[in-house]
Amino acid sequence: MRRKSKQKEKTLRTVSMVCLAVLTVVSFLITYRSRGDGLSDGKAEIYSMPDADKTVSRSDNADDAPSDSKEKAEGVHEVSKARISVTGDVIGHTALLKAAYLSKNKYNFDFIYTHLKSYVSSSDYAVTNLETTLGGSGYSGYPAFNSPDSLVDAIIGAGFDMLLTANNHANDTGYQGMRRTAQVLGKKKIDFIGTVANEEDKRYLVREVNGIRIGMICYTYEGRARDSKGYQYLNGIMDKRTAKLINTFNVRNLDEFYTELGERMDAMKAEGAQVIVAYMHWGKEYSLEPNSAQKKMAQKLCDMGVDVIVGGHPHVVQPMQLLTSTADSTHRTVCIYSIGNSISNQRKEGQKLNTGHTEDGVYFSFTFSQYSDGRVTVSDVDLLPTWVNVYRNKKTGRDVFEIIPLDQSVADWQKAFSLSSTSAKDAKKSYDRTMKIVGEGLETCQKSCRQAAASIVSGSDLP
């Protein structure tokens, strides 16, 4: 009886041990699956166990996460960002030539950027529009602009990284002038887009800024319909050689433009461009609102996948707008239709507009952020109104032209920029004019970009 009893006890112990082992395995599997780790792409996740002599909390220990996915442990986060800034037209008026003149063929334009320079240097990549040519000797102002090469030296000295060269004055000194402009810029090692020195050169630029690859392209409108021979008009008829050196579009045949732009966007993406910026020279001069052609083209560029549109040519500031693609509702485009003049002699008194808007411009900035999951988005936009101040230097007896940054963080513009009381008042009027035009659109774009960036980090994936 004792032997049978012992055998029975041994059998029961064996059964108990087996049951306990099964329960342990089941418990482990349940725990394993309940952690949400399970299988990923058909492969089991592998975990490393914490040291036996340490107390580990799952809530704050990275070992709880898959070892091959730091992203799951930390969440999506910003890994780099690039702030791009753009200011408007640099127009080589005769008054600026006189102000910069030193001696025969020697000019210095550094005074233009005395106050703006620090803002330019704070950007990761700064751009401005060169609305003149570098045709060599025989300098002239309106209507056929030809400026000294030293104008570019002042622009580079202020910290700018790129010039836009496709505009309605790019043909002012003809084929030789357009080609020489590109050659001089190449020698001075400043980026430029819109025109080229040779027909076979690329018509766009892809630049890596803080690890983000940005595709950029610049176009200007053609002034009228092409003639019977197909010649293009750009402040004068362009010959066939000249037309091959500049990016243009004709509003009478936009399908041709969209096809060409699409091909160039594909080429930029093939070179690794993660986002695309289009600089457009368009619109009606001195109009405070974009015309129907601008609006139509901006929407089409948004639909094509352009991320930021920066416009110029009207010589006044025009509104900002946030566009939504009709092809992909999750894609949005920041558009400012015109950033106005950067530096010019278009003073209120000499303009038919007679409102001061031609003295106004903006230093427009947009920030691209790249995230740990590879996405790149416009995460923020900002805008600094600018105003052109002109005063007489008592020592030299010459006028001085300078860009005044109308920064609200500067407590006293008059003192900070050595303005007369009249100029200080005019600066305030300029600020009010500009903000009246762009304020609402700026707020909308800022809110949308910041929300989109926050949603990427939070994982909510809001449009």
Number of C-alpha atoms within 10 A of each C-alpha: 6 7 8 9 10 11 12 12 12 12 12 12 12 12 12 12 12 12 12 12 12 12 12 12 12 12 11 12 12 11 13 12 11 10 10 8 16 15 11 8 6 7 8 10 15 13 13 10 9 12 8 7 6 7 8 14 10 10 7 9 11 14 16 18 20 16 15 10 11 14 14 12 15 11 14 19 18 16 13 15 20 22 21 20 25 24 28 30 24 19 25 25 22 18 15 20 20 13 20 23 15 11 7 6 13 11 18 18 23 20 15 26 22 15 16 18 18 12 16 22 15 13 20 17 20 23 24 22 25 25 26 31 29 28 24 17 11 9 17 18 16 13 10 20 22 29 27 25 21 17 22 22 16 17 23 17 15 22 21 24 21 21 24 23 28 29 29 21 24 29 27 23 20 20 21 15 20 26 24 19 25 23 16 17 19 14 8 13 12 16 16 26 23 27 29 26 22 15 15 9 10 14 19 23 19 20 17 14 16 16 13 20 22 22 25 24 23 27 26 26 21 22 18 15 14 14 10 6 7 10 14 23 21 20 17 15 18 17 15 13 13 23 19 17 22 26 24 25 23 18 18 11 10 13 12 12 16 16 11 14 20 14 12 18 24 13 16 22 17 10 15 16 20 21 23 20 20 22 22 27 27 26 24 16 12 18 16 18 17 20 13 10 13 19 16 10 16 26 19 17 21 24 20 18 20 24 23 24 22 22 28 27 26 24 27 27 33 24 21 25 21 19 22 17 18 14 12 12 11 12 18 24 24 29 26 23 30 30 31 30 31 29 27 25 20 18 18 14 10 10 14 8 13 11 13 19 25 27 26 31 31 28 24 21 19 21 19 25 23 24 17 16 14 11 13 20 20 26 23 21 22 16 19 18 26 29 27 25 23 16 14 12 11 8 6 9 10 15 16 19 24 23 24 23 24 19 14 11 7 12 9 13 20 16 12 10 17 11 19 12 11 9 17 18 13 18 25 13 15 24 21 13 18 24 18 12 16 21 15 13 19 22 14 14 24 19 14 20 24 14 15 21 24 16 15 21 16 13 11 10 12 12 15
